[in-house]
């Protein structure tokens, strides 16, 4: 493109801005659809990405670096004779890639304190449990490794059990009765609330798994082992190490089925992000309708502008302007109108995203690709909806235009 052509385009842009400035209210109303559409796209992209980041961080802290080894097959009863044991958990904990490992064994029992009683879940585990689940006592302490070694009759209550048994009384250092054995309460866990399925996570009592063996169920077998890896990127490698260890400990050949399966948050995290991406695409598509509506508004106002400036077009054509010059002028005016609206929309989207981030405490993520997408969409809208008015103006007969009243 020659310098002369660039100069012509630049002058056309200046004339276009002067034309818009002379009708500010009309220009603002015309670009309102573009502004809203672009702002909606920016907000949806930025807010959904911020939500994804927050969800990923929370899920990673709650289970992104952990998995559970469960006895049997997923959803199927197994006849395998291999049983997981607490000793397996201790052996898994010694692996290079593993940071924590805790056996899990549970039973539902009646719990009594004075005249109050409550039927709840008794979970036998180890002190590693709190680190794996990032769940700690809000009052008192969790039982120690020494308590586990000595099979101490101590327990930590979930907040629901504490309320049901003790109401407003402080439960720490009180004694409760479980299956005929007396346990000293040493702490109360932080409230977690209900799961998405409606299960109360706080309706539970935690005791050392060694104590569970001697009081609740005299059995070495455990239903599952909760494992926490040192690095989330090594989760798959840690699973392979666990498989090799358990095959060796239980003398199971590589060709035989071991009789357990893994359950982790990886699949849940991926499904959440897949749904989030689908929702972002759908919502962005809906927001794009505003851009199309805004484009129709631009086309309508450009047609009005062509009609209002008929004599101007006739004069320019009569003094030597070519059809291409008229076409370029009105097309540039349409693009300038659309891009101006897109610029205001981008600014509005960023401001609203920052406000949402401030009040929700979500991380603020300004999506550069989202801004570029919105800008290119605005540019394309200006060209697409400006072609017809520009073409109509360029094909105008100069004699008829000069006679137009």
Secondary structure, 3 states (H helix, E strand, C coil): CCHHHHHHHHHHHHHHHHHHHHCHHHHHHHHHHHHHHHHHHHHHHHHHHHHHHHHHHHHHHHHHCEEEEEECECCECCCCCCCCEHHHHHHHHCCCCEEEEEEEEEEEEEEEECCEEEEEEEEEECCHHHHHHCCCEEEECCCCHHHHHCCCCEEEECHHHHHHHHCCCCCCCCEEEECCEEEEEEEEECCCCECCCCCECCCEEEEEHHHHHHHCCCCCECCEEEEEECCHHHHHHHHHHHHHHHHHHCCCCCCCCCCEEEEECHHHHHHHHHHHHHHHHHHHHHHHHHHHHHHHHHHHHHHHHHHHCHHHHHHHHHCCCCHHHHHHHHHHHHHHHHHHHHHHHHHHHHHHHHHHHHHHCCCCCCCHHHHHHHHHHHHHHHHHHHHHHHHHHHCCCHHHHHHCC
